[in-house]
């Protein structure tokens, strides 16, 4: 699911790339340690970005090495467990759980079989994660329910549907103690969430048109066939750039951490690059390779 929030790796310095990979592996280890092996398969770039945002300077960036299930033949560097990694581990399990429940409700009896198996595998992990983060669980449940209702009603407003997903990411900042930092993080995460939802809708446009599934972009512009017309692409570029800019401007109000330059790479280089790849139709081809 998703995975659009990632850095442009050739533009990272060597130590930055090593640190980013250590954060990725650190989140994977934290998910496995706290919520079981099955939860590690939920790991994606979006929650690595979230971990770096929630990481405060007093947490440090302690790195250690060990073998893992994904790379048993050699030791790999990873960040030791921190509060930021624990939050992201639990929140990722919660978000995936409710997305799976929504998919089960939307699909027919036969098509929902795979989602039911995933739900069964994650049931214990979800119970623990929802106990760890009950407020976040409530926000995700309510937002997914509202989004599902809008989709069933064939809502033609991208803003309304994108808002439901943006609120989910925004809620990840709710536990921040510092009110100023919390407000800034909420803005970064809200506009990042809005960006993710719209990019995902653009990415799924052709498949949704073919299958007859709901797509907010198709409903907004009254489109019934693919590909996206160039004038519509230009309008989508503008709204995506607006969300990216607001996320970036808000981020610059935060204090500097070990992750700041990597986050800037993601926001100011990675997000525009992904949006362009999605709108030109090469994103799925590139990721299949």
C-alpha positions as CSV (number, residue, x, y, z in Angstrom):
1,X,0.0,0.0,0.0
2,X,1.3,3.4,-1.0
3,X,5.1,3.8,-0.6
4,X,5.2,7.1,-2.5
5,X,7.2,9.0,0.1
6,X,10.8,8.2,-0.6
7,X,14.1,10.0,-1.2
8,X,16.0,10.5,-4.4
9,X,18.9,8.3,-3.3
10,X,21.5,9.5,-5.8
11,X,21.1,13.0,-4.3
12,X,21.8,11.8,-0.7
13,X,25.3,11.9,0.7
14,X,26.8,8.5,1.6
15,X,26.3,8.9,5.4
16,X,22.7,10.2,4.8
17,X,21.9,7.1,2.7
18,X,23.4,4.8,5.4
19,X,21.4,6.6,8.0
20,X,18.2,6.3,6.0
21,X,18.7,2.6,5.5
22,X,19.4,2.2,9.2
23,X,16.1,3.9,10.0
24,X,14.2,1.6,7.5
25,X,15.8,-1.5,9.1
26,X,15.2,-0.1,12.6
27,X,11.5,0.3,11.9
28,X,11.4,-3.2,10.6
29,X,13.1,-4.6,13.7
30,X,10.8,-2.6,16.0
31,X,7.7,-3.9,14.2
32,X,8.9,-7.5,14.5
33,X,9.9,-7.1,18.2
34,X,6.6,-5.4,19.3
35,X,4.0,-6.9,16.9
36,X,5.4,-10.1,15.5
37,X,7.0,-11.3,12.3
38,X,3.8,-10.8,10.2
39,X,3.8,-7.1,10.9
40,X,7.2,-6.7,9.3
41,X,5.7,-7.3,5.9
42,X,3.7,-4.0,6.3
43,X,6.9,-2.0,6.3
44,X,6.9,0.8,3.7
45,X,8.7,4.1,2.9
46,X,5.9,6.3,4.1
47,X,6.2,5.2,7.7
48,X,10.0,5.6,7.6
49,X,9.4,9.2,6.7
50,X,7.0,9.5,9.6
51,X,9.5,8.0,12.0
52,X,12.1,10.6,10.9
53,X,9.6,13.4,11.4
54,X,8.6,12.3,14.9
55,X,12.3,11.8,15.9
56,X,13.4,14.4,18.3
57,X,17.1,15.4,18.9
58,X,17.2,13.8,22.4
59,X,16.4,10.4,21.0
60,X,19.9,10.1,19.4
61,X,20.7,7.9,16.4
62,X,22.4,4.8,17.9
63,X,23.3,2.3,15.2
64,X,24.0,-1.4,15.7
65,X,24.4,-4.4,13.4
66,X,22.9,-7.8,13.3
67,X,21.4,-10.4,10.9
68,X,17.7,-10.4,10.3
69,X,15.1,-12.5,8.5
70,X,15.3,-10.3,5.4
71,X,19.1,-10.5,5.2
72,X,20.3,-13.7,7.0
73,X,23.7,-13.9,5.2
74,X,25.3,-10.7,6.7
75,X,24.8,-8.2,9.4
76,X,23.0,-5.0,8.6
77,X,23.0,-1.6,10.3
78,X,19.8,-0.5,12.0
79,X,18.7,2.3,14.4
80,X,18.1,1.1,18.0
81,X,14.5,1.3,19.2
82,X,13.2,4.8,20.0
83,X,9.8,6.3,20.8
84,X,9.5,7.5,17.2
85,X,10.0,3.9,15.9
86,X,7.6,2.5,18.4
87,X,4.9,5.0,17.4
88,X,5.3,4.3,13.7
89,X,5.4,0.5,14.2
90,X,2.0,0.6,16.1
91,X,0.4,3.2,13.8
92,X,1.3,1.2,10.6
93,X,-0.3,-1.9,12.0
94,X,-3.5,0.1,12.9
95,X,-3.7,1.7,9.5
96,X,-3.2,-1.5,7.6
97,X,-5.7,-3.3,9.8
98,X,-8.5,-0.8,9.0
99,X,-7.6,-0.7,5.3
100,X,-7.9,-4.5,5.3
101,X,-11.3,-4.3,7.0
102,X,-12.5,-1.8,4.5
103,X,-11.3,-4.0,1.6
104,X,-13.2,-7.0,3.1
105,X,-16.4,-4.9,3.3
106,X,-16.0,-3.6,-0.3
107,X,-15.2,-6.9,-2.0
108,X,-17.5,-9.9,-2.6
109,X,-17.3,-13.1,-0.6
110,X,-14.8,-14.8,-3.0
111,X,-12.6,-11.7,-3.7
112,X,-12.3,-10.8,0.0
113,X,-10.6,-14.2,0.8
114,X,-7.0,-12.8,0.6
115,X,-7.9,-9.8,2.8
116,X,-9.5,-12.1,5.4
117,X,-6.3,-14.2,5.6
118,X,-4.2,-11.0,6.0
119,X,-6.6,-9.9,8.7
120,X,-6.3,-13.2,10.5
121,X,-2.5,-13.0,10.4
122,X,-2.6,-9.4,11.9
123,X,-5.3,-9.8,14.4
124,X,-3.0,-10.3,17.4
125,X,-0.7,-7.5,16.2
126,X,-3.7,-5.1,15.8
127,X,-5.0,-5.9,19.3
128,X,-1.7,-4.9,20.8
129,X,-1.2,-1.9,18.6
130,X,-4.7,-0.6,19.3
131,X,-4.1,-1.0,23.1
132,X,-0.8,0.9,22.7
133,X,-2.4,3.8,20.7
134,X,-6.1,3.8,21.3
135,X,-6.6,7.5,20.3
136,X,-4.9,6.9,16.9
137,X,-7.0,3.7,16.4
138,X,-10.2,5.7,17.0
139,X,-9.2,8.4,14.4
140,X,-8.2,5.8,11.8
141,X,-11.4,3.8,12.3
142,X,-13.6,6.9,12.0
143,X,-11.7,8.4,9.0
144,X,-11.8,5.1,7.1
145,X,-15.5,4.8,7.8
146,X,-16.2,8.3,6.5
147,X,-13.9,7.8,3.4
148,X,-15.7,4.5,2.6
149,X,-19.1,6.3,2.8
150,X,-17.9,9.1,0.5
151,X,-16.5,6.5,-2.0
152,X,-19.8,4.5,-2.0
153,X,-21.7,7.8,-2.7
154,X,-19.3,8.4,-5.6
155,X,-18.2,11.7,-4.1
156,X,-17.0,14.1,-6.8
157,X,-14.9,16.3,-4.4
158,X,-11.3,15.3,-4.2
159,X,-10.9,17.7,-1.2
160,X,-13.5,15.8,0.9
161,X,-12.0,12.4,0.2
162,X,-8.4,13.5,0.5
163,X,-9.2,15.2,3.8
164,X,-10.2,11.8,5.4
165,X,-6.8,10.3,4.6
166,X,-5.0,13.5,5.5
167,X,-6.6,13.5,9.0
168,X,-5.2,10.0,9.6
169,X,-1.6,11.1,9.1
170,X,-2.2,14.4,11.0
171,X,-3.3,12.3,14.0
172,X,0.2,10.8,14.3
173,X,1.3,14.1,15.8
174,X,-1.3,14.2,18.5
175,X,1.0,12.6,21.2
176,X,3.6,15.4,20.9
177,X,4.1,17.1,24.2
178,X,5.3,20.5,22.8
179,X,2.2,22.3,21.5
180,X,4.1,24.4,18.9
181,X,5.9,21.3,17.5
182,X,2.6,19.4,17.5
183,X,0.9,22.1,15.4
184,X,3.7,22.3,12.9
185,X,3.9,18.5,12.6
186,X,0.1,18.3,12.1
187,X,0.5,20.7,9.1
188,X,3.4,18.7,7.6
189,X,1.5,15.4,8.0
190,X,-1.9,16.7,6.9
191,X,-0.6,18.1,3.6
192,X,1.6,15.0,3.0
193,X,-1.4,12.8,3.6
194,X,-3.5,14.8,1.1
195,X,-0.7,14.5,-1.4
196,X,-0.5,10.7,-0.9
197,X,-4.2,10.3,-1.5
198,X,-4.3,12.3,-4.7
199,X,-1.1,10.6,-6.1
200,X,-2.6,7.2,-5.3
201,X,-5.8,8.1,-7.1
202,X,-3.8,9.2,-10.1
203,X,-1.7,6.0,-10.0
204,X,-4.8,3.8,-9.9
205,X,-6.8,5.9,-12.5
206,X,-6.4,3.5,-15.4
207,X,-7.1,0.4,-13.4
208,X,-10.1,1.9,-11.7
209,X,-11.6,3.1,-15.0
210,X,-11.1,-0.5,-16.4
211,X,-12.7,-2.2,-13.4
212,X,-15.4,0.4,-12.8
213,X,-14.1,1.1,-9.3
214,X,-14.5,4.5,-7.6
215,X,-11.8,7.0,-8.4
216,X,-11.9,10.5,-7.0
217,X,-10.1,12.0,-10.0
218,X,-12.5,10.3,-12.5
219,X,-15.5,11.5,-10.5
220,X,-14.2,15.1,-10.1
221,X,-13.6,15.6,-13.8
222,X,-16.3,13.3,-15.2
223,X,-13.8,11.0,-16.9
224,X,-14.8,7.6,-18.2
225,X,-11.7,6.4,-20.1
226,X,-8.0,6.6,-19.8
227,X,-5.4,8.0,-20.1
228,X,-5.7,11.3,-18.2
229,X,-6.0,14.3,-20.6
230,X,-3.1,16.7,-20.5
231,X,-5.1,19.6,-19.2
232,X,-6.4,17.5,-16.3
233,X,-2.8,16.4,-15.5
234,X,-1.8,20.0,-15.3
235,X,-4.5,20.8,-12.8
236,X,-3.5,17.8,-10.7
237,X,0.1,18.9,-10.8
238,X,-0.9,22.3,-9.4
239,X,-2.9,20.8,-6.5
240,X,-0.1,18.3,-5.7
241,X,2.5,21.0,-5.8
242,X,0.4,23.1,-3.5
243,X,0.2,20.3,-0.9
244,X,3.9,19.6,-1.3
245,X,4.8,23.3,-0.8
246,X,2.7,23.6,2.3
247,X,4.2,20.5,3.8
248,X,7.7,21.8,3.0
249,X,7.1,25.3,4.3
250,X,5.7,23.9,7.6
251,X,8.7,21.5,7.9
252,X,11.1,24.3,7.8
253,X,9.6,25.6,11.1
254,X,10.8,22.6,12.9
255,X,14.2,22.3,14.8
256,X,17.1,20.7,12.9
257,X,17.7,17.0,13.6
258,X,19.9,14.3,12.2
259,X,17.1,13.6,9.7
260,X,16.5,17.1,8.4
261,X,18.5,16.9,5.2
262,X,17.1,13.5,4.3
263,X,13.5,14.8,4.9
264,X,14.2,17.8,2.7
265,X,15.4,15.5,0.0
266,X,12.1,13.5,0.3
267,X,9.9,16.6,0.3
268,X,11.6,18.8,-2.3
269,X,13.0,16.2,-4.7
270,X,11.3,12.8,-4.0
271,X,7.7,14.0,-3.9
272,X,7.8,16.0,-7.2
273,X,9.7,13.1,-8.9
274,X,7.1,10.6,-7.8
275,X,4.2,12.8,-8.9
276,X,5.8,13.3,-12.3
277,X,6.4,9.6,-12.7
278,X,2.8,8.8,-11.7
279,X,1.2,11.3,-14.0
280,X,3.4,10.2,-17.0
281,X,2.5,6.6,-16.4
282,X,6.0,5.3,-15.7
283,X,5.7,4.8,-11.9
284,X,4.2,1.3,-11.9
285,X,6.5,0.2,-14.7
286,X,9.5,1.4,-12.8
287,X,8.4,-0.3,-9.6
288,X,7.7,-3.6,-11.3
289,X,11.4,-3.6,-12.3
